[in-house]
Amino acid sequence: MGAALRRHGWSYLFVLPTFALFVVFTLVPVLQAFALSLQSARIASSEWVGLQNFVTLAEDPVFRQALGNTVLYSLVVVAAQLTLALVVASLIQPLGQKSQTFYRALFYLPLVNSAILVAMAWSFLCGLLGVILILAWTATRHVFWAWNENLLQLSPLSLALVVLVPLALLRGRAQRATRVLAAAVLLLAMFGALLAVVPGGQENRAIVALFLPVHLVLAWALALPQVAPPAPKKR
């Protein structure tokens, strides 16, 4: 247990923000909705009715019709997707190795590109806002622009990731520099989050909650060795 924790401890740390958001915005509302379904709720009060709401719903012909339509649609869509996938796979299987690799990459490329584009978009946004914050502070000296959470979460260094991420993920170049820079941006963001919770400090925690998960996910993705293709060996 201890060895596994030491080996995968960082993994739990990176999963923690997503898990916390899942608990707060998904799991807790589901439990609250289930408890509410067992009550006859009013604006000012509520009365416990048990399963009566479900009985009333089951006796509603409109609900039964909608449920039947949903089940039918789900069965048709799932069957069509599986059939199409099997047909495409059967067409690709007899081809040669190079052709199989080409078509598999062709089908999977949109998924990879979307992840890369999202990472680049967020890096560009963080870097651009960081530059704006610094320029605004230089011009106005307003205290808002100099808040630690703002400057450390929105670091201008993120602009460099917009250039390095495609090189690392698509061409296998500058991988080490990309990972080091992503780790540096993440450490700055975590330091800004720490300053936001220190008693007596600044308390602009909304920007920390918005941008810190972005830095965590980006740094974790770039830390995985299987994400970026291996660099070509020098002869």
N, C-alpha and C positions, 0 to 999 in steps of 0.2 A: 504494500500500500504506500509506504513512504517513498520507495524508489519510483513507483508510478507517478506519485504526486510531484516529485522533483523533476521527473522527465517531462511530464505534461502540464506542469503548473501554469506556464504561460498560456497554454491553450484555454484553461478555465478562465484566466483573466480576460482574454479576448472575447470569450463567449459571454462573460458576465453582463456587459451592457445590453446585448440583445436579449438575454434571458430576463433581465430586469424589466425591460420594456414589454416583453411578452407577458410577464406576470401582471404588470400594472395595467396594461391596455388591452389584454386579451383574456387571461385566466380569471382575474378578479371580476371584470364585467360579465363573463359567462356565468360565474357563480352567483353574482347578484341578480342576473336575469333569471336564472333558475329559481332562486328564492322568490323573486317577484311573481313568477308564473304560478306559484302556489298560493297567491294572495289575491284578494279583490281590492285593488289599490285605488285610492282616491287622492286628491291633491293634499288634503289635510290629514287623512287617516287611511288605514288599510285593515283588511279583515282576512284571517287565515281561512282558506276554502279548500285546501288540499288539492286533489286532482280534478276538481269540478271544472276548472278552465279547460283542461284537456278533453273532458267529456263533451263540453259544449262545442269545442272546436271539431271534434270527430263527428258530431251530428250535423255540422254545417255542410250542405251540398256543394257550396262554392269552394270550400277548402278541400274537399275530397276531389273535386274536378282539377283544381290547381295541383294537388299532390300527384294525381295520376299523370297529368301533363309533364310534370317535372321528372318523374320516374321514366316515362317513355322517352323524353328528350335525352336524359342521361344515358339510357341504354343504347339509343341510336348513335349518339356521338361517340361513346366509348367503343362500340362495335365498329363504327366507320374508321376511327383512328387506328385501332388494332389491325383491321384489315388492310388499310393503306400502308401501315408500317411493314406488315409482313410481305405485301406485294413489292414494295421498294427494296426490302432486304433480299427477297428472292431474285430480283433483277440484278442486284449488285454482286451477289455471291459468286456467280459463274465468271465474273470478270477477273482480270489479272490483279496482282498485288498493287501495282501503281494506280490502276483505275479505281480499285476499292478505296485506297487511301484518299484519292482525289475526291470521290463522291462523299465519303464520310466527312472529310474536312469541309466540303461544300455545304452539307446539311448542318454541321455543328458550328460553322464559322459565325453565323448571326448571334449565337449565344455568347461566344467569346468576345466578339466585337462590342456587344452591348455592355458587358462588364468593364471592358477597357474604356469605352467612351464615358461611362458613368464615373469611373475613377478619375479620368482626365478632367471631366466637367467640374467635379467637386474640388480637385486640386487647383484648377484655374480660378474657381470662385473664391476659395480660401486665400490664394495668393493675391488676387486682384483686390479683394476687400482689405487685405493686410497693407497693400500699397496705399490704398485710399485712406486708411486710418492714419498711417504715418504722415502722408501729405497733409491731411486735415489737421493733425496735431501740430505739424510744423507751421501751418498757416494761421491757425486760430489759438493754439495753446489751450484748447478747451479740455477740461478734465476727462470728459467722456472718451475722447480719442486716446487718452493715455492709460486707460484702465488696463491692468495686467491681463485680465481674461480676454479682452478684445485683441490685444497685440500678440499674445502668445497662441491663441486659437487660430487667428487669421494671419499666419506668418507669410511674408513675401517669399520665403523659401519654397512654398508650395508651387510657385510658378515654374521652378526648375523641374519639378516632377512631371509637368505637362510635356516637357521635352524628353525626359529620361525614361518615363514609363513606356511609351511606344518603342523606344530603342531596346529596352530590356525585355519586353514581352514579345515583340514581333521579330526582332533581329538578333536577340541574344547579346546585345552590346551594353556596356556600362551597367551591368547587373549589380556589381558590388557598390558602385557609386549610388545607384538608385535605392538600394536597400539601406545604405548608410544614411542617405538624405531622408528617406521615409522614417527611419528610426529617430533621427534628430528632430524632425517635425513632430513626431509623436511625443517625444520626451518634452519638448517645449509646450505642447498642448496639455500634457499631464501636469506639468509644473504650473501652468495657468489654472488648471482645475483645482490644484492644491491651494493656490493663493485665493481662489474664490471661496473656499470653505474655512479658511483660517479666520478665527474670531477677530473682529476689528478691522478686517480687510475689506476689499471691495466685494460686492455681492451681485455681480451681473452673471448669475448662474444660468440664465436662459441660453446665452450663447455657448456656454460650456456643454449643456445638455444637447444642443443642436449639432455642434461640430466635433466634439470629442469622439463620438462613435465613428464618424467618418475617418478620422485619423487612425483609430484602432483597426478598422477593417482594412484600410489601404495598406498599413504597415504589415498586418498579418498576411495579406494576400501576396505582398512582395517578398515576405520572408519564406514562403513555401518554395522549395527548390523545384517542384514539378510545375510551377506556374510559368516560369520563364524557360525557354529552350536553352539547352547547353551551348556555351560559347564554342565556336569552332576551334579545334586544336591546331596549334602552330606546328608546322613541320620544319 
